[in-house]
Amino acid sequence: MSPWSRRPAEPHDRAHRHTSAREARAARGRESFARAHRLATMSSLSRDDVAHLAGLARIDLSDAELDKMVGELSVILESVAKVQEAGVEDIPPMSHPMPLTNVTRPDEVRPSLSAEAALSGAPASELQRFSVPRILSED
């Protein structure tokens, strides 16, 4: 069986499957362990597995590239398996690892150029606005 073949879907009857928060956390831990174990077995990739992946991605790899990718993909899968071993059952999901704060300054009126000073270097002005040549017709 290829490491990328899909398992049949399991029924998701949550009302009967988990009766308490503790059991739900334990089940997630078991699922995480199973996922990490599945990845650990995937780290022993064969050249045929890599060729199959390349075919699915429609990437034409030479024999030398296939041999190189076997090692590189194995390292990646081992790294993913290590990350999935982390105990994150009690950590809530988040969108960003650091709290985000608004770094813009408040919108306060401050002294700035007057209209006359801003328009003083313009080639042409009209009604306290820059005057530019028309590029679009009225149509």
C-alpha positions as CSV (number, residue, x, y, z in Angstrom):
1,M,0.0,0.0,0.0
2,S,1.4,3.4,-1.0
3,P,1.9,5.9,1.9
4,W,-0.3,8.3,0.0
5,S,-3.3,6.1,-0.4
6,R,-6.4,7.3,1.4
7,R,-8.0,5.4,4.3
8,P,-11.8,4.9,4.1
9,A,-13.7,7.7,5.9
10,E,-14.8,7.1,9.4
11,P,-18.3,7.9,10.6
12,H,-18.5,11.2,12.5
13,D,-21.3,10.7,15.0
14,R,-20.0,13.1,17.6
15,A,-22.9,12.7,20.0
16,H,-22.0,9.0,20.6
17,R,-18.3,9.2,19.9
18,H,-17.2,11.6,22.7
19,T,-19.1,12.0,25.9
20,S,-16.8,14.4,27.7
21,A,-14.1,17.0,27.1
22,R,-11.5,14.7,28.7
23,E,-12.4,11.9,26.3
24,A,-12.3,14.3,23.4
25,R,-8.8,15.5,24.3
26,A,-7.7,11.9,24.7
27,A,-9.2,11.0,21.3
28,R,-7.4,13.9,19.7
29,G,-4.2,12.7,21.3
30,R,-4.7,9.3,19.9
31,E,-5.4,10.7,16.5
32,S,-2.3,12.9,16.7
33,F,-0.2,9.9,17.6
34,A,-1.7,7.9,14.8
35,R,-1.0,10.7,12.3
36,A,2.6,11.0,13.6
37,H,3.0,7.2,13.4
38,R,1.6,7.2,9.9
39,L,4.1,9.9,8.9
40,A,6.9,8.1,10.6
41,T,6.2,5.1,8.4
42,M,6.0,7.4,5.3
43,S,9.6,8.6,5.9
44,S,10.9,5.4,4.3
45,L,10.1,6.5,0.8
46,S,11.0,4.4,-2.2
47,R,12.1,5.7,-5.5
48,D,8.8,4.4,-7.0
49,D,6.9,6.5,-4.4
50,V,8.8,9.7,-5.5
51,A,8.2,8.8,-9.2
52,H,4.5,8.4,-8.5
53,L,4.4,11.8,-6.7
54,A,6.2,13.4,-9.5
55,G,3.8,11.9,-12.0
56,L,0.8,13.2,-10.0
57,A,2.4,16.7,-9.9
58,R,3.2,16.4,-13.6
59,I,6.9,17.0,-13.0
60,D,9.3,15.2,-15.2
61,L,12.3,14.1,-13.1
62,S,15.5,12.5,-14.4
63,D,16.9,9.4,-12.6
64,A,19.4,11.5,-10.7
65,E,16.7,13.9,-9.6
66,L,14.5,11.0,-8.4
67,D,17.4,9.7,-6.4
68,K,18.1,13.1,-4.9
69,M,14.4,13.7,-4.1
70,V,14.0,10.4,-2.2
71,G,16.5,11.7,0.4
72,E,15.1,15.2,0.5
73,L,11.4,14.2,0.8
74,S,12.4,11.7,3.6
75,V,14.0,14.5,5.6
76,I,10.9,16.7,5.1
77,L,8.6,13.9,6.2
78,E,10.7,13.1,9.3
79,S,10.6,16.8,10.2
80,V,6.8,16.9,9.9
81,A,6.6,13.8,12.0
82,K,8.7,15.5,14.7
83,V,6.5,18.6,14.7
84,Q,3.4,16.4,15.0
85,E,4.8,14.8,18.1
86,A,4.5,18.1,20.0
87,G,1.9,18.0,22.8
88,V,-0.5,20.6,21.6
89,E,-3.8,19.1,22.9
90,D,-4.4,21.9,25.4
91,I,-3.2,24.8,23.2
92,P,-6.1,26.7,21.5
93,P,-5.8,27.3,17.7
94,M,-4.6,30.7,16.7
95,S,-4.2,32.7,13.6
96,H,-0.9,34.3,14.5
97,P,1.8,33.2,17.1
98,M,2.2,36.7,18.5
99,P,-0.6,39.1,19.5
100,L,-1.4,41.6,16.8
101,T,-1.8,45.3,17.7
102,N,-2.6,48.2,15.5
103,V,0.6,50.2,15.0
104,T,-0.9,53.2,13.2
105,R,-0.9,56.5,15.0
106,P,-4.1,58.2,15.9
107,D,-5.5,60.5,13.3
108,E,-4.8,64.0,14.7
109,V,-4.8,67.3,13.0
110,R,-1.2,68.7,12.9
111,P,0.2,71.8,11.4
112,S,1.1,71.3,7.7
113,L,1.5,73.2,4.5
114,S,-1.1,75.7,3.5
115,A,-2.8,75.3,0.1
116,E,-0.8,78.3,-1.2
117,A,2.5,76.8,-0.1
118,A,1.7,73.4,-1.5
119,L,0.7,74.9,-4.9
120,S,3.6,77.3,-5.0
121,G,5.8,74.9,-7.0
122,A,3.0,73.7,-9.4
123,P,3.2,74.7,-13.0
124,A,-0.6,75.5,-12.9
125,S,-3.3,75.6,-10.3
126,E,-7.0,76.4,-10.2
127,L,-9.4,76.8,-7.3
128,Q,-6.7,75.8,-4.8
129,R,-6.0,72.5,-6.7
130,F,-3.3,71.2,-9.1
131,S,-4.3,71.8,-12.7
132,V,-3.3,69.1,-15.1
133,P,-4.0,68.5,-18.8
134,R,-7.2,66.5,-19.5
135,I,-6.4,63.0,-20.8
136,L,-10.0,61.6,-21.0
137,S,-12.7,62.9,-23.1
138,E,-16.2,63.7,-21.9
139,D,-17.7,60.7,-23.9
